[in-house]
Amino acid sequence: QVQLVESGGGLVQAGESLGLSCAASGSVSIFSITVMGWYRQAPGKQRELVATVTLSGSTDYADSVKGRCTISRDNAKRTVALQMNSLKPDDTAVYYCYSRDVRRREYWGQGTQVTVSS
């Protein structure tokens, strides 16, 4: 099992930056967690991918955040971080940390609110 705990959400103004962090704990080796990443869900909308990073460091970003966000993974610290720049009101959502292990089991954090005011 993997437990994911997010931190770093909050209220910012449009154009500002915000960093999110997620710590993974549990019995699964960090090297068995093949994918870590972030999803978000805005009110009235479906949960959507923001960014993912694989064990080897390959990254994938939603088109809506490309060029504004950077995802990074630290296996020694068992963390995944998301740096978001030039934030827009449309980025307002609950951001969820995500991971998937070699057996394709998926894990989710409890979510952290990001609010961007115009």
C-alpha positions as CSV (number, residue, x, y, z in Angstrom):
1,Q,0.0,0.0,0.0
2,V,1.0,3.6,-0.6
3,Q,-0.2,6.6,1.3
4,L,0.1,10.0,-0.3
5,V,0.0,13.3,1.5
6,E,-0.1,16.6,-0.3
7,S,1.1,20.0,0.9
8,G,1.5,23.5,-0.6
9,G,-1.9,24.5,-1.8
10,G,-3.4,27.9,-1.1
11,L,-4.7,31.2,-2.5
12,V,-2.6,33.2,-5.0
13,Q,-3.2,35.9,-7.5
14,A,-3.1,35.4,-11.2
15,G,0.4,35.5,-12.5
16,E,2.0,34.2,-9.3
17,S,3.7,30.9,-8.7
18,L,2.9,28.0,-6.3
19,G,4.6,24.8,-5.5
20,L,2.9,21.6,-4.4
21,S,4.6,18.6,-2.8
22,C,3.5,15.1,-2.2
23,A,5.1,12.6,0.2
24,A,4.7,8.9,-0.4
25,S,4.8,6.4,2.5
26,G,3.9,2.8,3.0
27,S,5.1,-0.7,2.3
28,V,5.7,-0.4,-1.4
29,S,9.2,0.4,-2.5
30,I,9.6,3.7,-4.2
31,F,11.3,1.9,-7.0
32,S,8.1,-0.1,-7.5
33,I,6.1,3.1,-8.0
34,T,6.4,3.4,-11.7
35,V,4.4,6.6,-12.1
36,M,3.8,9.6,-9.9
37,G,1.9,12.7,-10.8
38,W,-0.8,15.3,-10.2
39,Y,-4.4,15.5,-11.3
40,R,-6.9,18.2,-10.6
41,Q,-10.6,18.6,-10.4
42,A,-12.4,21.9,-10.7
43,P,-16.0,22.4,-9.5
44,G,-18.4,20.8,-11.9
45,K,-15.7,19.2,-14.0
46,Q,-14.1,15.8,-14.3
47,R,-10.7,15.1,-12.8
48,E,-8.0,15.7,-15.3
49,L,-4.3,15.0,-15.7
50,V,-1.9,17.8,-14.9
51,A,1.5,16.1,-15.1
52,T,3.2,12.8,-14.5
53,V,6.7,11.5,-14.1
54,T,7.9,8.0,-14.4
55,L,10.5,6.1,-12.4
56,S,13.0,6.8,-15.2
57,G,12.2,10.6,-15.2
58,S,10.1,10.8,-18.3
59,T,7.5,13.5,-17.9
60,D,4.1,14.2,-19.5
61,Y,2.1,17.4,-19.2
62,A,-1.4,18.5,-20.0
63,D,-1.5,21.0,-22.9
64,S,-3.1,23.5,-20.6
65,V,0.0,23.7,-18.3
66,K,2.9,23.0,-20.7
67,G,5.5,25.7,-20.3
68,R,4.1,26.8,-17.0
69,C,4.5,23.8,-14.8
70,T,7.4,21.5,-13.9
71,I,7.1,18.1,-12.2
72,S,9.9,16.5,-10.4
73,R,10.5,13.4,-8.5
74,D,12.9,12.6,-5.7
75,N,13.1,8.9,-5.1
76,A,15.4,9.2,-2.1
77,K,12.9,11.5,-0.3
78,R,9.9,9.6,-1.8
79,T,8.4,12.8,-3.0
80,V,6.9,14.3,-6.1
81,A,6.6,18.1,-6.6
82,L,4.8,20.3,-9.0
83,Q,6.0,23.9,-9.6
84,M,3.3,26.0,-11.2
85,N,4.1,29.4,-12.6
86,S,2.0,32.1,-14.3
87,L,-1.1,30.8,-12.6
88,K,-4.5,31.6,-14.1
89,P,-7.9,31.6,-12.6
90,D,-8.6,28.5,-14.7
91,D,-6.0,26.6,-12.7
92,T,-8.3,26.8,-9.6
93,A,-9.0,23.3,-8.5
94,V,-8.4,20.6,-6.0
95,Y,-5.0,19.0,-6.9
96,Y,-4.6,15.3,-6.2
97,C,-1.3,13.5,-5.9
98,Y,-1.4,10.2,-7.8
99,S,0.8,7.1,-8.0
100,R,0.7,3.8,-9.8
101,D,2.9,0.8,-8.9
102,V,4.3,-2.1,-11.0
103,R,1.2,-4.1,-10.4
104,R,-0.8,-1.2,-11.8
105,R,-2.5,-0.4,-8.4
106,E,-3.4,3.2,-8.2
107,Y,-3.2,5.5,-5.2
108,W,-4.6,9.0,-4.5
109,G,-3.9,11.6,-2.0
110,Q,-6.7,13.5,-0.2
111,G,-6.3,16.6,-2.3
112,T,-5.1,20.2,-1.7
113,Q,-7.0,23.3,-2.8
114,V,-5.4,25.8,-5.2
115,T,-7.3,29.0,-5.7
116,V,-6.1,31.6,-8.2
117,S,-7.8,35.0,-8.0
118,S,-8.0,37.3,-10.9
